[in-house]
Amino acid sequence: MKKSKVCAILNLTEPDEQLQPLTKERPLAMMPFASRYRLLDFNLSNIAYAGARSAALFISRSGRSVYDHIRSGKPWNLDTYSGGIFTFSQVNHKRALYEAGSRMGAFYDDHRAFIKNANAKYVFVAGSKVIAMVSINEVIDMLSDCEAKAARIYSRVPRSFIEYHPDERMVVLDDEGNVTDLLLEGVTPIRGNDVLYDLNMTVLESNLLLDMLDRAEEEDINDSLDVVVDYYLENYEVKGFEHKGYVANIDSIRSYFNASMAMLDGESFGELLHGSIPVLTKGQNGVPVYYARGSEVRAAHIATGCEIFGQVVHSQLSRKVRVDSGAVVDHSIVWQNCHIGEGATVRYAILDKNVTIEPGATLIGVPDNPIIVGKGETVKA
């Protein structure tokens, strides 16, 4: 069988406690973004543009929402006979069983089988909370021109982007552009106005990754693949690759709200969604938005199937949202199938799916602390 250029392993296992209750019934990767997309779409689009024909998704808990979104993988050209999109759920449960000593065998059997069956020279390993349209082909070209077998992707950002985010890391490079260390924010003092922000994205040769898995099993390390890669990366020559486009890190409610509001700015929206790499997602046919006479919409993203009778300002509405007459939605994110009743006010809020705001109800948060309404809840007047 002809060897492919690249396959991908995406770890949907990132901590999501800071995004509760929005991640109560879905992994972080399935959170809506910019009215139409899910966070997972960005890395799936990255690998689609690189020509990947095989991808594996390792999911921390239930994968129901993931399966519903990806289906056969057709939007990302992953519905092929020689590859495909493969899902492995309940990774947290599996890890707990191994830690308790109640399960035998190799922890990374699924990873190893996928890598061998994908038959690709390189593997792209990443999470889902960092939004960036990265040219994996350029990373592979860089590796082809040097002796290194792995590359770590980073972005130069203002120190405020990473400051007070203790789980984020900074890349340290030597004079030849090799990665010498990954430093945790909060442990290492930040010097200067800019930092090299680690995107938790690695491109490495398949044989090198298999070697890492062998070493992890020998040393009884049972964890997500990105953790394994981080642990052993310092033992190899690793090139740094700078991504110069848009970057967002969704690690809290506040960061999700701010990144979503940033999409209402034309420059940020264009840089992310109208760049050289197209963002692909599952298609859903729907009727156009209905704007009633007397409705008012300013600086908003509104998806298909919505009905607008009231006012929507500086907000994002997902599919099939109804805003009744006299209602105001301002600086808010409204997910699918929500209903804002007549005369209601929603300001600085995030509404999960199927939320009902009763007529006359008032829901007002602040920019740094938007109000969250959980899935299927009703806010009474």
Steps between C-alpha positions, in 0.01 A plus 500: 500500500628846410629691800300813590666827590326570830231370734369656820428413862283761672468479877158617617612445858589851613382618844166681471407583858539873432235476226225334703203475461555539123715185494275296728351297213765548230879513471660839463562420132125502432435854621348721226707785363415789266135382474575222252812307604620276782847532654591159358439628146818706499748215546293272278524768233875531558554132429257499208699779335820299559350204313456268799279199434499352851422659836450358849303683769561401861211627715515538878138403574195423285544563130133539409521866397823431309344213303198714414725772361765309305286213362709343220749787492393602149529880545871451575561239225541224757236264359749293301548127446871523580460706817216650701418670826520283812368580847603365840284619790518468881876557512473628859328179608762287326781691669333456841479124446870478420592716798296268723675196351167346395578482130785321324667543165662795324336835572590641157381209284239719328755771425754252368247320278376828354849628421599176328177471300512867395836429335601869502852636530392773745243531778340830604428488876287775652214587733196712420494804730747705294347657189752556221505423129847349468666393175611147583647468151745781577600321821564179306702690239717643777561153645586364155782754477665417833607205712236551769213251508256719697374857503313695766267780392495830687377855455647832611237672717484788750582395855142587604380209283663240726549685828296354788425184301698250711437200275645667190858464381766700325747365245873556548714496184876490448686703237429234235122497560496174695258461790700462821222526758128551566449729798181524707356847554483575870810294568733692271504883517404668173757748373428738216179607331469197268514126567524193280169333579492121467195391296519136620536391136776263390591348165730200534603190309284195566795284601606760755150506649490120521833513682351745750204268561734206565694704752180621671374145547838384632492782756129444582386843379130477408376836378377696200730492200578872514623451859723213386641709216575790737671266744742348249546788257812629676679176414490576128598776262186708451465798269280795589249619240346845540134541412439863409121505465205535736516312832246457780522284811166375635587407857225680694155654467658844477743402222221330305278807530780738400610289203141475381446875528828556312347323200261794467803708408556483125878470521503204742214329317674533166838387632357178644217408264602656169869409498687263272369192683121456474310409816275201435205378704199274479246638258146560618244615249258752642273784406645853493472730800162675526525869591159640591399857425618714789780263609849642553831316451844659537848339508369145538547149363170323447477144371233348278151429627490793743199729533570857609212721613690698764849648535833314468818703560863383507399138554526152348193284440523136398236324289125517571501776760186713535512854638148633558388861454620742765776259609862617515805275456818698559863379526386141540558152356181303438527133403262294292121484548472775762193722535519858631151604603322826430645797686782295656854639539814284465827687542851358553379141518565158349193281443549127446274304261121495542487783755176696541500859624141576598330825393613795709792315663828686556841333483792742534864409561820702466779479238745321731238265643221409255199316637475134396168322451526123477357274232119482493447743788223758523554853634176630645389861506 
